[in-house]
Amino acid sequence: MPTVRLTELPADVLALIENQTGPVVKTESLSAGLNSEIAARIHTAETTIFLKGLREGHRRVWTQQREADVNAHVRGIAPALLWRLQTGGWDLLAFEDVHGRHADYTPGSPDLTLVADVIGRLSTIQAPDTVLRTMPDRMKAHTEAPELFAGDALCHTDWFPTNVLITGRAVVVDWAWASRGAGWIDPALWVVWLINSGHTPAQAEQWAARFPAWTTAPARGLDAFASATVSVWEEITADAAEPWTLDMLSAAQRWERHRAR
């Protein structure tokens, strides 16, 4: 998604941003992330914030509301939302700035324990009453048994390594696809990323076995989710056959074969 520079925003919108932040002395446009037209670090004399935004007519502008709704429920896991502006044709969210590197999921990485800790904490958080799309609804086109994915847990669902910042702990960003579902959904999705990062399916499931939600999950549900995940990545690669999406499809297929043994 093309990133818009702050200087391309209308002057009145920039003025409203400075009403919130004070005079801006420096901005850094950031390219990481797939869900925002604006992704920038804004520096003032007093502080630094992270700003992300979409035009109000953008097809994914609903994700801004999703992030705003979820944030209060994931304090300590995600950067705090500081303020929101909906003006001048833009929907802007300002978060506390978190400096960290992207998580390393490869075997032996010290980051794995930190990521496992945050996934374990998240798996115990109940989804807020605000309208979240459910995992059965999201996955119904990819399985004959979507009801197996139902639950009341708050699921992040997008464990792309750039969405996990390591600062001495793991901080999870980009909650655009947060959903309501079974507590084992995020561990299952992480399994595929671990396989993609060099773990065998058995090794990846050993990490997932750290979570009570996983150990109590019905095998039928995990099997169905593995197959549904293959279907999801088949759909993604049909639209965008990039090296990383093809790698994720291969990882999902390896997990499905492992579950079928």
VOGU-3710 file (C-alpha; in Angstrom, 3 decimals, decimal comma):
1> mptvrltelp> 0,000/0,000/0,000  1,563/3,370/-0,990  2,583/5,497/1,979  1,458/9,138/2,000  3,909/11,716/3,322  2,622/13,995/6,065  3,440/16,985/3,880  0,799/15,751/1,427  -1,952/16,095/4,038  -4,166/19,192/3,902
11> advlalienq> -2,748/22,107/5,888  -5,754/22,173/8,221  -5,234/18,497/9,078  -1,559/19,090/9,787  -2,551/21,986/12,038  -4,944/19,741/13,966  -2,184/17,187/14,418  0,055/19,897/15,872  -2,783/20,935/18,191  -2,427/17,464/19,680
21> tgpvvktesl> 1,351/17,113/19,564  2,775/20,615/19,682  5,082/21,877/16,912  6,464/19,018/14,835  10,228/19,184/14,453  10,787/16,003/12,451  8,815/13,230/10,753  9,920/9,787/9,609  7,806/7,907/7,085  7,850/4,182/7,799
31> saglnseiaa> 7,274/1,540/5,150  6,708/-1,511/7,347  3,112/-2,702/7,481  0,488/-3,429/4,840  -2,614/-1,816/6,290  -1,983/1,962/6,361  -1,577/4,793/3,881  0,146/6,853/6,565  2,710/5,278/8,857  5,035/7,817/10,419
41> rihtaettif> 7,016/8,612/13,521  6,392/12,227/14,563  8,914/14,040/16,733  8,202/17,156/18,760  10,406/18,961/21,250  8,728/17,026/24,058  7,872/13,575/22,735  7,623/11,147/19,836  4,457/9,406/18,647  3,604/6,874/15,974
51> lkglreghrr> 0,846/7,976/13,578  -1,071/5,708/11,238  -4,023/6,574/9,066  -6,268/5,956/6,101  -8,443/8,187/3,956  -12,077/8,068/5,071  -13,071/6,608/1,700  -10,504/3,816/1,796  -11,943/0,298/1,608  -10,174/-0,664/4,826
61> vwtqqreadv> -10,901/2,443/6,877  -13,008/0,253/9,178  -9,728/-1,135/10,526  -9,091/2,204/12,245  -12,212/1,731/14,370  -11,172/-1,853/15,037  -7,817/-0,739/16,396  -9,423/1,970/18,519  -11,965/-0,468/19,966  -9,387/-3,093/20,859
71> nahvrgiapa> -6,631/-0,919/22,305  -7,924/-0,475/25,844  -8,144/-4,258/26,191  -4,524/-4,941/25,242  -2,627/-2,416/27,368  0,745/-3,880/28,231  0,620/-6,010/25,096  0,206/-3,249/22,486  1,265/0,418/22,326  -1,302/2,693/23,993
81> llwrlqtggw> -3,631/4,718/21,771  -3,095/8,401/22,614  -5,716/10,080/20,432  -7,762/9,793/17,254  -8,613/12,410/14,618  -11,331/12,039/11,989  -11,138/15,192/9,910  -10,301/16,546/6,479  -11,068/13,227/4,840  -8,633/11,325/7,060
91> dllafedvhg> -8,922/8,890/9,966  -5,746/9,124/12,056  -4,617/7,163/15,106  -1,711/8,235/17,318  0,054/5,658/19,471  2,869/5,765/21,957  6,106/5,226/20,074  7,791/1,882/20,654  11,373/1,363/19,536  12,126/-2,257/18,851
101> rhadytpgsp> 13,321/-4,664/16,222  11,099/-7,129/14,431  10,745/-10,540/16,028  12,954/-13,407/14,893  10,993/-16,667/14,704  13,867/-18,914/13,599  14,795/-21,985/15,688  16,900/-21,066/18,700  15,942/-17,393/18,660  15,672/-15,869/22,151
111> dltlvadvig> 12,639/-13,970/20,856  10,522/-17,129/20,803  10,046/-17,187/24,572  9,038/-13,515/24,568  6,529/-14,022/21,759  5,142/-17,129/23,435  4,643/-15,129/26,619  2,611/-12,433/24,869  0,527/-14,970/22,916  -0,193/-16,790/26,158
121> rlstiqapdt> -1,367/-13,566/27,793  -3,507/-12,683/24,807  -5,177/-16,093/24,707  -6,732/-15,357/28,117  -8,230/-11,964/27,160  -11,921/-11,909/26,379  -12,906/-10,089/23,213  -14,599/-6,722/23,868  -18,324/-6,251/23,423  -17,689/-3,958/20,459
131> vlrtmpdrmk> -18,466/-5,573/17,159  -15,611/-7,836/16,104  -15,814/-10,223/13,206  -15,848/-13,805/14,443  -13,422/-16,461/13,298  -16,281/-18,729/12,136  -17,476/-15,889/9,917  -13,981/-15,133/8,622  -13,242/-18,768/7,829  -16,619/-20,015/6,602
141> ahteapelfa> -15,510/-19,912/2,965  -12,526/-22,132/3,793  -14,040/-24,940/5,863  -17,176/-27,016/6,274  -16,988/-26,708/10,063  -16,395/-23,034/10,928  -18,243/-23,461/14,224  -15,173/-25,285/15,547  -13,320/-21,959/15,599  -15,860/-20,170/17,816
151> gdalchtdwf> -14,975/-18,681/21,182  -14,809/-15,461/23,181  -11,057/-14,855/23,100  -9,559/-11,762/21,524  -7,470/-12,999/18,585  -4,858/-10,824/16,863  -4,619/-13,196/13,850  -1,712/-11,512/12,013  1,613/-12,793/13,362  3,735/-11,401/10,555
161> ptnvlitgra> 7,117/-10,803/12,272  6,938/-7,061/11,569  3,853/-6,933/13,808  5,882/-8,019/16,843  8,464/-5,573/18,195  11,144/-6,812/20,574  12,108/-4,254/23,210  13,218/-6,609/25,965  9,675/-7,940/25,780  7,337/-8,567/22,848
171> vvvdwawasr> 4,985/-5,725/21,883  2,239/-6,512/19,371  1,175/-3,885/16,823  -1,337/-3,646/13,959  -4,629/-4,928/15,354  -6,556/-4,305/12,140  -7,606/-7,950/11,832  -8,455/-8,584/15,477  -11,328/-11,044/15,770  -13,351/-13,062/18,261
181> gagwidpalw> -12,612/-16,771/18,374  -11,242/-19,775/20,216  -8,268/-19,140/22,471  -6,119/-21,538/20,436  -6,494/-19,561/17,176  -3,448/-17,321/17,648  -1,196/-20,217/18,719  -2,330/-22,107/15,615  -1,588/-19,165/13,347  1,824/-18,749/14,973
191> vvwlinsght> 2,556/-22,416/14,237  2,427/-21,671/10,501  4,794/-18,717/10,886  7,186/-20,893/12,891  7,181/-23,551/10,171  7,836/-20,835/7,613  10,780/-19,693/9,744  12,511/-23,084/9,773  10,808/-25,151/12,478  9,439/-28,577/11,695
201> paqaeqwaar> 5,672/-28,886/12,211  6,320/-30,990/15,321  8,698/-28,375/16,742  6,218/-25,603/16,008  3,446/-27,479/17,793  5,732/-27,950/20,796  5,769/-24,166/21,141  1,986/-24,066/20,826  1,697/-26,754/23,502  2,834/-24,165/26,055
211> fpawttapar> -0,623/-22,600/25,925  -3,490/-24,151/27,921  -5,907/-23,080/25,195  -3,970/-25,271/22,758  -3,651/-28,313/24,998  -7,412/-28,323/25,608  -8,331/-27,633/21,977  -10,250/-30,401/20,189  -8,054/-32,241/17,690  -10,870/-31,987/15,165
221> gldafasatv> -10,807/-28,217/15,491  -7,039/-28,013/14,978  -7,218/-30,366/11,992  -10,002/-28,327/10,411  -8,128/-25,096/11,053  -4,961/-26,455/9,447  -6,910/-27,307/6,298  -8,730/-23,971/6,343  -5,417/-22,145/6,653  -4,177/-23,844/3,492
231> svweeitada> -7,316/-22,632/1,730  -6,717/-19,081/2,977  -3,161/-19,009/1,646  -4,258/-20,562/-1,645  -6,655/-17,653/-2,025  -3,980/-15,121/-1,074  -1,414/-16,541/-3,488  -3,984/-16,601/-6,288  -4,272/-12,823/-5,880  -0,648/-12,081/-4,973
241> aepwtldmls> 1,829/-14,838/-5,800  4,807/-13,228/-4,079  7,717/-15,219/-2,645  6,605/-14,724/0,949  2,972/-15,681/0,291  4,069/-18,803/-1,570  6,351/-19,675/1,351  3,429/-19,288/3,751  1,266/-21,534/1,575  4,002/-24,165/1,652
251> aaqrwerhra> 4,254/-23,875/5,450  0,482/-24,245/5,834  0,524/-27,318/3,596  3,296/-28,877/5,679  1,285/-28,308/8,831  -1,845/-29,803/7,263  0,088/-32,937/6,245  1,512/-33,204/9,758  -1,968/-32,981/11,286  -3,261/-35,657/8,891
261> r> -0,803/-38,320/10,054
//
